[in-house]
C-alpha cells in the first residue's frame, strides 16, 4: 500500500541524503561507502550522559513502571547514582579482564549498574536472565561464567535466584542484587562500601575508547553463542552516524517505549544507546509480545507516546489487532511517530500493509516503515534505511564510516563489513576471532545481498539470505532459506505465526508451520477455546487454509528450490528455554530443526501434501 508523504512530525529533515560511493575491485567484489562522512563523536557513552546532566538535568533519562505509576529518573539523578554505584564496584575484584556479569531483566537499576561499571573501565557482560530460568538446567549458565571469569555477578529482576545459587554458590564470585533483604548468598548493592570518589574520576579519565565496554553474546542461530567484545568507539560511532542519516535526532530528543532485552544488541546498543546519546527519554516497556504480555505493552502505550518505535515482526503482529480495534489508541500511537522501525527479520508485506492502513485511517498519514542491517559484532548497524522503499527486505545503505564489501558467491554476493563499529574480536576465543575476518580485515557477517538497483547503489542492498542457513536439495540446487521464509509467510498470514523451511539433502522442500492460535481458533469456529492444540492444528478448516496459502505461493514458483511440497502444522510452540525462540522474538531456524528432527521425519512420511489432487 502506498502512503502519502507524512505530515507533522515532518519529513523535511527526517532523512539525510542517500549517497553511496561504489568501488569495483580486481577480484570482482564491490566496495560500498556512505558518501557522508562520519562526524566527530563522543569517546564514551558516559561522556554523553555527563553532557545531558549539564544541559538538560531535569529531563527524563529512564523510567520504569511500578505499582504506583512511572518511576522516572532524570539525567542529573542518574549521573549521581551511577557515580555512587561506581564507587561501590571499586571495592570488588573487577577489572578489564574480570568483567561485571549482569543477569537481569531491563530495569532502571540494571541500566545504572552497567553505566557504573563503564565509568571505571570495567566491561559489563550482559546475559539473559533465562540462563537461570530453572534449578534443574544451569549448564548454560555455568558455561557462560566459565568463559567470562567475571569478578562479580549482579542478579536483578527476572532471575530465578535459587537457580542462580545452584549454579554459582561454589565459584567464590561475589553475587550482588538490588534487594535490601537479599540474604542467601547475595549482597545488596546498598551494603557495599563506597570508596573515594576521586578514584572514580581517575578511572574515567584513563578510559580508552577502544577498551572493552560490554560483552554481548551472539544468538547462536548459526553456531555456538560467542561473547562479542563491544567497545565505546563501536557504540558511539554507530549512534553518531545515525544523526547523519536521521538528522531529526540532532534537534528532537527521541522518546522510546521499548521492551527489547538489553542482553541483545538491538535493545541494548540500538534503542538504549540511541536514547542516551541524543538526550532522549527511555521508558522501559514491561510488556512483551508473548501471551498476556502484549496487553501490558498496550497499557503502557496509552500513557507513553513514543516518537520512534522499534520492534520485531512478532511484536508488530501481536500489536496490530489492538491498533485495528481501538481508534483512539491508533491515533495516539501514530500521531507522533517519525518512523516505524522493524528489525531481526523482514516484516511480511501483509503486516506492512496493515500498518499503513491503520496509520492512514487514524491520522491521514503514514510514517515510513524502515529497518537496518547488522549484528552483535557491528554494534549493531552496518547499513540503515534512510529513504522510502517498497521492499521489506531492503537493508539500506552503509552507515557513515562503514564499508560494505559485496563478494561474488554462487550467483549472489556475500556481505562483509569494516569500520569503527566492528568488534575487535570475541572474548577469549582467538581462533573464532581469526576466522571471523577475511584477509583484508572485513568481518564476515554471514549474510548475502544484492543491489536493489545496480545502476543506483544508493537505492540500497536487498537481503538475499543467510549463507549458513542455506542448504542444497538432493539435486544440488541451493535453497535461499531467508528469502523463501519471508515470501511464504506472506501467503500464510494470519494463520501462521512463523515457519521453518526443511529439505536439506532431500528431493523436495517442506515446511514446519507454527500456527497463530487465535486466528486458527476463529477459523475453526472454536470461540471458547475448547479444542486442544493437537486437535486444532488438525482441524480441516485450518489445514485447508494453510494448504490454500501454499498452493497460491506455489503457483508463482518455477523451480524446486522455491516450491513447498509438504507441510505439518505444529501443536507445540517454540521453546525459549532451548533457544528455539530468541528473546527478541525471532525464530532460531537451526535450533528448531535440531530439536524437532522427529517432526521433520514425520513431515516427509505422513505430512500434508500441498498438491492434494
C-alpha positions, 0 to 999 in steps of 0.5 A: 500500500502506498502512503502519502508523504507524512505530515507533522512530525515532518519529513523535511529533515527526517532523512539525510541524503542517500549517497553511496560511493561504489568501488569495483575491485580486481577480484570482482567484489564491490566496495560500498561507502556512505558518501557522508562522512562520519562526524566527530563523536563522543569517546564514551557513552558516559561522556554523553550522559555527563553532557545531558546532566549539564544541559538538560538535568531535569529531563527524563533519562529512564523510567520504569513502571511500578505499582504506583505509576512511572518511576522516572529518573532524570539525567542529573539523578542518574549521573549521581547514582551511577557515580555512587554505584561506581564507587561501590564496584571499586571495592570488588575484584573487577577489572578489564579482564574480570568483567561485571556479569549482569543477569537481569531483566531491563530495569532502571537499576540494571541500566545504572549498574552497567553505566557504573561499571563503564565509568571505571573501565570495567566491561559489563557482560550482559546475559539473559536472565533465562540462563537461570530460568530453572534449578534443574538446567544451569549448564548454560549458565555455568558455561557462560561464567566459565568463559567470562571469569567475571569478578562479580555477578549482579542478579536483578529482576527476572532471575530465578535466584535459587537457580542462580545459587545452584549454579554459582554458590561454589565459584567464590564470585561475589553475587550482588542484587538490588534487594535490601533483604537479599540474604542467601548468598547475595549482597545488596548493592546498598551494603557495599562500601563506597570508596573515594570518589576521586578514584572514580574520576581517575578511572574515567579519565584513563578510559580508552575508547577502544577498551572493552565496554560490554560483552554481548553474546551472539544468538547462536542461530548459526553456531555456538553463542560467542561473547562479542567484545563491544567497545565505546568507539563501536557504540558511539560511532554507530549512534553518531552516524545515525544523526547523519542519516536521521538528522531529526535526532540532532534537534528532537530528543527521541522518546522510546517505549521499548521492551527489547532485552538489553542482553541483545544488541538491538535493545541494548546498543540500538534503542538504549544507546540511541536514547542516551546519546541524543538526550532522549527519554527511555521508558522501559516497556514491561510488556512483551509480545508473548501471551498476556504480555502484549496487553501490558505493552498496550497499557503502557502505550496509552500513557507513553507516546513514543516518537520512534518505535522499534520492534520485531515482526512478532511484536508488530503482529501481536500489536496490530489487532489492538491498533485495528480495534481501538481508534483512539489508541491508533491515533495516539500511537501514530500521531507522533511517530517519525518512523516505524522501525522493524528489525531481526527479520523482514516484516511480511508485506501483509503486516506492512500493509496493515500498518499503513492502513491503520496509520492512514485511517487514524491520522491521514498519514503514514510514517515510513516503515524502515529497518537496518542491517547488522549484528552483535559484532557491528554494534549493531548497524552496518547499513540503515534505511534512510529513504522510502522503499517498497521492499521489506527486505531492503537493508539500506545503505552503509552507515557513515564510516562503514564499508560494505564489501559485496563478494561474488558467491554462487550467483549472489554476493556475500556481505562483509563489513569494516569500520569503527563499529566492528568488534575487535574480536570475541572474548577469549576465543582467538581462533573464532576471532581469526576466522571471523575476518577475511584477509583484508580485515572485513568481518564476515557477517554471514549474510548475502545481498544484492543491489536493489538497483545496480545502476543506483547503489544508493537505492540500497542492498536487498537481503538475499539470505543467510549463507549458513542457513542455506542448504542444497536439495538432493539435486544440488540446487541451493535453497535461499532459506531467508528469502523463501521464509519471508515470501511464504509467510506472506501467503500464510498470514494470519494463520501462521505465526512463523515457519521453518523451511526443511529439505536439506539433502532431500528431493523436495522442500517442506515446511514446519508451520507454527500456527497463530492460535487465535486466528486458527481458533476463529477459523475453526469456529472454536470461540471458547477455546475448547479444542486442544492444540493437537486437535486444532492444528488438525482441524480441516478448516485450518489445514485447508487454509494453510494448504490454500496459502501454499498452493497460491505461493506455489503457483508463482514458483518455477523451480524446486528450490522455491516450491513447498511440497509438504507441510505439518502444522505444529501443536507445540510452540517454540521453546525459549528455554532451548533457544528455539525462540530468541528473546527478541522474538525471532525464530532460531531456524537451526535450533528448531530443526535440531530439536524437532528432527522427529517432526521433520521425519514425520513431515516427509512420511505422513505430512500434508501434501500441498498438491492434494489432487 
